[in-house]
Amino acid sequence: MVLDGREIDLAGIASDQWTQMTRNCHGVVRLQPVDENYQITAKLIRNYSPPHSGSVRLTSVWGMNKWVVAEAEFVDLLPAVVLLDFSGVEPKIVSNAVWSGYTKPWKAAPFIRDYLVRQVPDLPQSLAACFDPKSHSFM
């Protein structure tokens, strides 16, 4: 919908509000820079597509069980949301579940949540629902 010359994602706004009212974030943790899985996540993303990925700055990192969702910004790359799987011997980036780029005119949170769940059906619904982008790139 276009209102006063601005594109507005009414479906995305409604979806985001519904998710915020109905989600259960029990078990979902916002990881901090001192957490080991946060540090592993930063290292894996930094080494994912060098040299440009070396400038990674994590704006939010969410974890639940064996999964981590990280929101990343770079100097010379588009912003990204990266899903990591910590279930194996070595943690790894789930390459088919990396969102890169902007979502405009769609509201970022519901758009990216839907993408992650479609790409990885085993992703816990509560982790996807509790992921709230913090980067200005997705506002």
N, C-alpha and C positions, 0 to 999 in steps of 0.2 A: 504494500500500500504506500502511496506517496501522499504526504501531508505537508503543506507549506514548502514543497520542493525537496523534502527529505524522505528517503525511503525508510519505511518502518516495517519490521518483521512482526506482525501481530501474532502469528502462530508461534513464533519463537518466544515472544514475551509471555504468552499464555502457557506454553510448555515449561518455560523456566520457572514461572510462578508456581505452577502445579507441582513441579519437582521439588521446589524448596519447601512446599507445604507438606508433602507426603514422604519425603525421603527419610531413611533411617541411617544415620552416619555412625552408628555403634560399630566399632571395630576399624573405622577409617581414621588414619592418623595423618596429620600434616607434619611431614618430616622437616627437620631443621638442619642447618649446615653441620652441626656437630654429630648428627646421626650417621652411622656407617653406611646405610643404604642410600642416603643422600649423597655422600661422597662417592660411592660406587657409581651412582647414576650420573653424576657430573663427569666422572672420568670416562664412562662409556659414551656419553654424548659428545664429549670433547674429542674423542678418537673416532667418531662415527664417519665423518667426512672431512678430514683435514685438507687444507689448513684452516678453512673458514670456520669449521665447528670448534676450533680451539678457543674462540672468543665467547663461548657459551656463558650465559648468566641465567641461572635458574630463578624464576620468579615465584614458582610454587612447586612443591613436590608432595604428592599424596600417596600413601601406602595402605595396603590391606592384604594380609596373608602373604602370598607369593607375588603380588603385583605391585607395581609402582607406576604412577602417572606423573610425568614431569612436564612442566611448562617452561620453555626455553626461549631466550632471545639471543641474538647474535649481532655482531657488527655488520657483516656482509651477507647474511642469509636472512630469509624471512623467518618470522617467529614460528615456533613449532610446539606441538604437544606430542610427547613420546611415551609409548607404553613399554615397560620393561617387565620381563618375566624372571623372577628370582627362584624358580622351582628346580632348576637343574643344578648340575655341579658348578657351572659358571653362570652368573646372571647375564642376560642378553636383552638387547633391544628387539622388540617384535617388529620386524621391518615392514610388515604389511599394515601396521597400526601406528604409523607416524603421520600426524597431520602437520602440514607445513603450509603456511600462507595465512592470508586474512580470510574472514568469513563474510565480510560486508557484501550485501546488505542484510544478511542473516545474523541474528543474535548468536554470539559465539558459543556460549555454554551449551545450549541444547543441540546445536549443529555438531559440535565436536563430540559431545557425549554419544549422540546417535551414531556418528562415524566409528567411534571406538567399539561400541557394542556390535555393530554390523561386522566389523573386521575381526573381532575376537569374541564370539558368543560365550566363551567360558569366563569372560571378565565379570567379576561380581557386580551385580546391578547396583549395590550400594556404593561401591567405589566410583562407578561411572556417575551416579546421581549426585554424589557429594563433591565431585570435581567442580570447582568454581574458578574460572580463569581470573588471575590477578594482574596479568600483564596489561599495560595500557594499549598494547597492540590488538587486544581482543575486546576493548571497551567500545 
